[in-house]
Amino acid sequence: ELPEIPEAVHVSETDKAIAGHIAGLVNDGDTLQIGVGSVPDTVLSMLTGHKHLGIHTELGSTGIMKLMQKGVIDNSMKTLDRGKVVCTLMGGTKEFYKFVDHNDDFLMRRSSYVLNPAVICQQKNMVAMNSAIEIDLLANSEMIAGKQFSGVGGQVDFLRGAMMAEGGKSILCMPSTASKGTKSRIVAQLPAGAVVTASRYDVMYVVTEYGVADLWGKNNDERAKQLIEIAHPDFRAQLEKDFWEKIHKVV
């Protein structure tokens, strides 16, 4: 039996709010890169009213199947590989595997093609959605308390490709807090030794349950203001204080 990746069943209110903000950034005819998990699954479930969506993604999932069955995903407006869901690996339910089997609407390509920013950027209206563990007021990290928690995967490839695409959007999403609400995931500065995954030049939008920060073309002060506005309210005052005292004077 193929290993299955179940769909998210119990979705938190935080994840629903994040997914709602992301879904609001998706337009009819966009081509999406999206993963699996509570937020991606919920985003897809919120796109049932859209039309002519396409998929160019690293990991194909069950949520894609459901939108294809509803006629929402038809790949008819893709710039490249029109009419095809393009991915480099798949993970989902048994139903999804049966749907994919001998299905000519799917095209499997090597990661050297699917994750190539030079390919991704040719896809007009490319929307790349990825998650982050922690974001500072200038960049973001893949570590927690100095320990490696996740790898880079195809995140930077899709963020850069989407950013360069005509009409593209690069999105990072995450809950505003960690450790049961005791720590902010938006911080003034990353801890010493933290590995930065995506630089500030790679991210156009950051999404938490409190809204969307549009960072594109913003200077440091404007970026900090946008990010502080989507941080948890309990941490906003300290973030603003830290920015003006520790960062603004330096940068």
Protein Blocks (a to p, Z undefined) as FASTA:
>chain_A
ZZdddddfbdcfklmmmmmmmmmmpcghiacdddedjklmmmmmmmmmpghiacddfbdc
fklmmmmmnomanolmcfbhghiacdfbdcddfklmmmmnopakbccddfklmmmmklmm
mpghiacddddfbdcfkbccfbeehiafbdfkjmlmmmmmmmmpghiacdddddfbeehh
iacfbdfbdcehiacfbdcklpmbdcdfkbccdfehpafklmmmmmmmmmcfklmmmmmm
mmmmmmmmmZZ
